């Protein structure tokens, strides 16, 4: 099991965010999480990666119980086993495309220019490695972020509204690249989204509420 979350609860002070959240994510599985704004979807992703603390329950990532690890050990596990794709891209403007994508490998002391170029080609950015981020479109920047998140072949990819800033056509292309690459590498994908088009490609869609998480039931269309 790539990820196991059991009875997770989170509060900010005396204000509950969510409670009793349990889910398993298998290797290579694509799980989409939906829910109303403010219910803690992004916070849940941060807890899955050990970036945020929780009040009760447990998170196991790639066989490690995150609660038993100190901050340095959590950081090392994230570096090895987790990739991130966020709505705001978070590429470094002073580095070119290839350098941005290569960062996870450099942090692991595993430089591999051929792997970087192959992944850029796979996400439709072949030949653009020497361009700076300001020379790219929003859709291209998001594909740089996808390539960077997958270049070290993590066990888990976390994606927080990765198409939220994109027009529908570009968003569809980015989702196709994201899903194709995670499927190819056997990477588990947990995606937070409001996009019905994005959830359509998921193996499971879960609805996060304040009192837990459950399979998402689409709204019923009244009969004419």
C-alpha positions as CSV (number, residue, x, y, z in Angstrom):
1,X,0.0,0.0,0.0
2,X,1.5,3.4,-1.0
3,X,-0.6,5.5,1.4
4,X,-2.8,4.6,4.3
5,X,-4.7,7.2,6.3
6,X,-6.6,6.0,9.4
7,X,-9.1,8.0,11.5
8,X,-7.3,11.3,10.8
9,X,-8.5,14.4,12.5
10,X,-7.3,18.0,12.3
11,X,-8.1,21.2,14.2
12,X,-6.8,24.7,14.1
13,X,-7.0,25.7,17.7
14,X,-10.5,24.9,18.8
15,X,-11.9,24.9,15.2
16,X,-12.3,21.4,13.7
17,X,-11.2,21.1,10.1
18,X,-12.0,17.4,9.4
19,X,-12.4,14.3,11.5
20,X,-12.4,10.5,11.0
21,X,-10.7,10.5,7.6
22,X,-9.6,7.0,6.5
23,X,-8.5,5.9,3.0
24,X,-6.0,3.6,1.3
25,X,-4.3,4.4,-2.0
26,X,-2.7,1.5,-3.8
27,X,0.4,1.7,-6.1
28,X,-0.6,3.2,-9.4
29,X,-4.1,4.1,-8.3
30,X,-5.7,7.6,-9.1
31,X,-7.9,8.9,-6.3
32,X,-9.6,12.3,-6.8
33,X,-10.9,14.2,-3.7
34,X,-13.7,16.7,-4.0
35,X,-15.4,18.8,-1.4
36,X,-16.7,22.2,-0.5
37,X,-14.3,25.1,-0.1
38,X,-12.8,25.3,3.4
39,X,-13.3,21.7,4.3
40,X,-9.6,21.1,4.4
41,X,-8.7,19.3,1.1
42,X,-5.3,21.0,0.8
43,X,-4.7,20.5,4.5
44,X,-5.4,16.8,4.0
45,X,-2.8,16.6,1.2
46,X,-0.2,18.3,3.5
47,X,-0.9,15.8,6.2
48,X,-0.5,12.9,3.7
49,X,3.0,14.2,3.0
50,X,3.9,15.0,6.6
51,X,4.0,18.7,5.9
52,X,1.3,19.5,8.4
53,X,0.5,18.0,11.8
54,X,-2.7,16.4,12.8
55,X,-4.4,15.9,16.1
56,X,-5.3,12.2,16.0
57,X,-5.1,9.2,13.7
58,X,-2.2,8.0,11.6
59,X,-0.6,8.4,8.1
60,X,1.5,5.7,6.7
61,X,3.5,6.5,3.5
62,X,5.5,3.9,1.6
63,X,5.5,1.7,4.6
64,X,6.6,4.4,7.1
65,X,4.4,5.7,10.0
66,X,4.9,9.5,9.7
67,X,4.2,10.1,13.3
68,X,7.3,8.1,14.3
69,X,9.6,10.2,12.1
70,X,11.3,13.5,13.1
71,X,11.2,16.5,10.8
72,X,14.5,15.6,9.0
73,X,13.4,12.0,8.4
74,X,10.0,13.2,7.1
75,X,11.8,15.6,4.7
76,X,14.0,12.9,3.4
77,X,11.1,10.5,2.9
78,X,9.2,13.3,1.0
79,X,12.3,13.9,-1.2
80,X,12.5,10.3,-2.1
81,X,8.8,9.1,-2.2
82,X,6.6,12.1,-3.0
83,X,6.0,14.5,-5.9
84,X,3.9,17.7,-5.7
85,X,1.9,19.5,-8.4
86,X,0.2,22.7,-7.3
87,X,-2.2,25.1,-9.0
88,X,0.4,28.0,-8.9
89,X,3.1,25.9,-10.7
90,X,5.9,26.9,-8.2
91,X,8.7,26.8,-10.9
92,X,11.9,28.8,-10.1
93,X,12.1,31.7,-12.5
94,X,15.9,32.0,-12.6
95,X,16.3,28.3,-13.7
96,X,15.5,27.1,-17.2
97,X,13.0,24.3,-17.8
98,X,15.5,21.5,-17.7
99,X,17.1,22.8,-14.5
100,X,13.6,23.1,-12.8
101,X,12.8,19.5,-13.8
102,X,16.2,18.2,-12.7
103,X,15.9,19.6,-9.1
104,X,14.5,16.5,-7.4
105,X,17.3,14.4,-8.9
106,X,20.0,16.8,-7.8
107,X,18.6,16.9,-4.2
108,X,18.9,13.1,-4.2
109,X,22.4,13.2,-5.7
110,X,21.1,11.4,-8.8
111,X,21.6,13.7,-11.7
112,X,20.2,12.2,-14.9
113,X,20.0,14.6,-17.9
114,X,18.7,11.8,-20.1
115,X,15.8,11.2,-17.8
116,X,15.0,14.9,-17.6
117,X,14.9,15.1,-21.4
118,X,12.9,12.0,-21.8
119,X,10.2,13.2,-19.4
120,X,10.1,16.7,-21.0
121,X,9.5,14.9,-24.3
122,X,6.8,12.7,-22.7
123,X,4.8,15.8,-21.5
124,X,5.1,17.6,-24.8
125,X,8.0,19.9,-23.9
126,X,10.7,18.3,-26.0
127,X,13.3,20.9,-27.2
128,X,12.2,23.5,-24.6
129,X,14.7,22.6,-21.9
130,X,16.7,25.8,-22.3
131,X,13.8,28.2,-22.1
132,X,13.1,30.2,-19.0
133,X,9.7,30.0,-17.3
134,X,8.6,33.5,-18.4
135,X,8.9,32.3,-22.0
136,X,6.2,29.6,-21.4
137,X,2.4,29.5,-21.3
138,X,0.4,28.5,-18.3
139,X,-0.2,25.1,-19.7
140,X,3.5,24.6,-20.5
141,X,4.4,25.7,-17.0
142,X,2.1,23.2,-15.4
143,X,3.6,20.4,-17.6
144,X,7.1,21.5,-16.3
145,X,5.7,21.1,-12.8
146,X,4.4,17.6,-13.7
147,X,7.7,16.5,-15.1
148,X,9.5,17.9,-12.1
149,X,7.2,16.0,-9.7
150,X,7.7,12.7,-11.5
151,X,11.4,12.8,-12.6
152,X,12.6,10.9,-9.5
153,X,9.8,8.3,-9.9
154,X,8.1,8.8,-6.5
155,X,5.7,6.3,-5.0
156,X,3.0,9.1,-4.5
157,X,2.1,12.2,-6.4
158,X,0.0,14.8,-4.7
159,X,-1.8,17.3,-6.9
160,X,-3.7,20.3,-5.5
161,X,-6.1,21.9,-8.2
162,X,-3.4,21.5,-10.9
163,X,-5.7,22.8,-13.6
164,X,-7.5,25.5,-11.7
165,X,-5.6,28.3,-13.5
166,X,-6.0,26.9,-17.0
167,X,-8.6,27.2,-19.7
168,X,-10.6,24.0,-20.4
169,X,-8.7,23.0,-23.5
170,X,-5.3,23.4,-21.8
171,X,-6.6,21.8,-18.6
172,X,-7.6,18.7,-20.6
173,X,-4.1,18.4,-22.1
174,X,-2.4,18.9,-18.7
175,X,-4.6,16.2,-17.1
176,X,-3.9,13.8,-20.0
177,X,-0.2,14.3,-19.5
178,X,-0.5,13.9,-15.7
179,X,-2.5,10.7,-15.8
180,X,-0.5,9.2,-18.7
181,X,2.8,9.7,-16.8
182,X,1.5,8.4,-13.4
183,X,0.1,5.4,-15.1
184,X,3.3,4.7,-17.0
185,X,5.5,5.0,-13.9
186,X,3.0,3.2,-11.6
187,X,2.8,6.2,-9.3
188,X,-0.1,6.6,-7.0
189,X,-2.0,9.9,-7.6
190,X,-4.1,11.8,-5.1
191,X,-5.7,14.8,-6.8
192,X,-7.8,17.5,-5.1
193,X,-10.0,19.2,-7.6
194,X,-13.3,21.0,-8.3
195,X,-13.1,19.9,-12.0
196,X,-15.6,17.3,-13.2
197,X,-13.4,16.7,-16.2
198,X,-10.5,15.8,-13.9
199,X,-12.5,13.4,-11.7
200,X,-13.8,11.6,-14.8
201,X,-10.3,10.0,-15.3
202,X,-10.0,8.8,-11.6
203,X,-10.2,5.3,-10.4
204,X,-12.1,6.5,-7.4
205,X,-13.7,9.9,-6.4
206,X,-14.0,10.6,-2.7
207,X,-15.9,13.4,-1.0
208,X,-14.3,15.1,2.0
209,X,-16.6,16.4,4.6
210,X,-16.0,17.8,8.1
211,X,-17.0,14.4,9.6
212,X,-15.0,12.1,7.3
213,X,-14.5,11.0,3.7
214,X,-16.7,8.7,1.6
215,X,-17.4,7.8,-2.1
216,X,-18.6,10.8,-4.0
217,X,-22.2,10.5,-5.2
218,X,-22.9,12.7,-8.3
219,X,-26.0,14.9,-8.0
220,X,-29.1,13.3,-9.5
221,X,-30.7,15.0,-12.4
222,X,-34.5,15.3,-12.0
223,X,-36.5,13.3,-14.5
224,X,-38.4,15.5,-16.9
